[in-house]
Amino acid sequence: MPQRTIEFGKYGARGLKGDEAVARQLDALAGYIATPVTARRGLQARLNYLTRSAHALDAARAAGLSVTGRTLRAWRTGTRAPSKKNLAAIERAYRTVRRENVARYLTARLNRDGRGTRVEIHPLNQSQVQRPRQRALEFRTMNVRRWERIVAAWAADDEQELDDAWEDQVVDLGSQWGQYEYVTNVGFAA
């Protein structure tokens, strides 16, 4: 494809892929538990979230939390502590279940009944690139009206689908869309 970056960072440019920046922003909007899973309070909050109903517990088991009910009760009462491996599994399951739970809400919130959400795209950082190799990039804004595919890919943690969905939106920037494949930040709020 024309205008796509082949060797990003070769001359000192810094940034991240646009779809990664979108995923970060969606993670911020999802409102995860701030206390880390390694702290007692954070562990309890995640376990409460994952076991508050039969549906939540089934989703946690589908997301990879494969311990017995007895072990979960022991963790919740504090008589036993999970291993590092189980802490990582709890965190993964929590994030997966949380994404699934908020995906529909975020889609409706970002679509705003067809009005969409204004997205700000901050270009990549070229401060370390020598002057003759710098591109003329500027801050860009666009209105994204269809968030279904982006949010669904984010909720499923499918990086390739998220990249494709974001690329389909970014082409609306015109012939220079490939210059915004890597960015310093993508900002939007709903």
N, C-alpha and C positions, 0 to 999 in steps of 0.2 A: 504494500500500500504506500502511496506517496505520503511524504511528510511524517512518516513514523520514525521513531528514534531507534537506531540499531545498536549503538554502543553508548548507552547512557553513562555519563560521568567520565568519559574518556578525557575530556579537557578540563574537568574540575567542577562541572555543574552538579548541584545537589538538589534533591527533591525525592518524591515518592510517586508511585503510579497513582493516577487520578482515582481509580476504583478503590485503592487502599485508603485514600483520604476520605472517600465517601463512606467506606465501611467504618472508619474511625468516628465520623460524624454520626452515623446511625447508632453506633455503640454508645456514644454520648447521649443521644436522645432516648435510648432504651432504658437508661437509669439503672445500671447495675448496682449491687450492694458495694459501698465504698470500702468497708472494712475488709482487709485481706482474709482469705480462707484460713491462713495459718493462725490467726487470732481466734480465741474462743468465741467471741461475739460474732465474727464473720462466719465461722463454721456453723454456729447455731442458726444464724439467719438463713444460710443456704439450705441447711437440712430442713428447716421449717418450710421454706419455699418448695422444696422438692417432695415433701411428704404431707403437704397440707390437704391433699385429696387423693383419691385413688387414681384419677386421671393424671395428676402431676407425678405421682409415683410411677405410673406406667410410662410416662414420657421420659422420666429420669432413667428408668431401666432401658428403654429404647435408645437413650443417648449414651449408654455405656456404664451406668452405675450398677454393677452386678454383685451386690452384697445381700445378705439375708436380712429379713426384717429384724431379727434378733440383734444383728450387728448395728443396724441403724438405730435401734432403741438404745443400745449401749453408748453409741456416739452422742445421741441426744441427751442422755442423762449424765454423760461425762464420766462414766465408769471405765470406758476405754477411749483411746485416742486413735484416729485413723493414721495410717502410714503416709509417707510422702506420696507414694503411688496413688493411694486412695484419695488423698487431698486433691491431687491433680485430676482424678476422675470426678470428684465432686464438683470442682470448679468447671470442668468441661461440660458436665451434665447440666449444671446450673445455667451456664451461658447459653447452651443449646435450647433448653426449655424456655428460658427468658426470651430469647429471640423469637421462638415459635409463638409465644404468648403475645408479644407486642407487635408482631409483623402486620397483622390486619389493622390494628389501631394506627400504626405509623403510616401505612399506605393511605388510609383515609385522611389522616392529618396532613400529609404532604401533598396529596392530590387536591385537597380543598375544593371538592365538588367541581372539578374540572378547571379551576383557576390555576392550579399548580403552585410551585414554590420557587422563589427567586434563589438562584445558586450563584455564589461568587467564586471565581476561579483565580487563585493567586499563582502567577507563573513561577517556574523553577528559579532557584537561587543561582545566579551566574557571577557572584562576587569573586569567585576563585578562577573564573575563566579569563584568559587573556583577551584584551580588548578586540583584536581582529576576529576572534572566533565567537564573540557574543552575538546573540540574536536580539532583534528588537521585539521584545515581548511586553505585553501590557496586561494589566488587571482586566478580567472579562467577567461579564454577568450574563446569565441566561435564565429563562424560565422553563422549568421542567414540569410538564403537565401529567406525564404518565410515569408513576413510580412503581407500579406493580412488579415489573420484572426485576428492577433493581433491589427492591425490598425482599422479594422472594429469594433471589440469589444470595443476599446477605443472610437471611434467616436460615437458609440451607447450608451456609458456609461454603458455597461453591465459588471459588475465586475466578475460575475461567468464565463462568456464566455472568458473574458480576462485572468482569472486565468487558465482556461483549455487550451487556446491557448498558453500561456507562458509555461505551464507545458509540452506541446507537444514539445516545442523547447528545454527546459532545460534537457529533458531526454537524449539529445545528449552528456551530460557531463559524461555519463557512469553510473556505479553502485552507484556512490555517489551523484546523482542528487538531492535526497531528502534533503541532507545536505545544499543545496542552495535554499531551499524554502523561508527562511528568510535571508535577506541580509542587509548590510548597504547602498549599492548603486548599481545600474545597470547603466552603462554608455555606450553611443553610440552616434555617431555624423554622420551626413550625409551631 
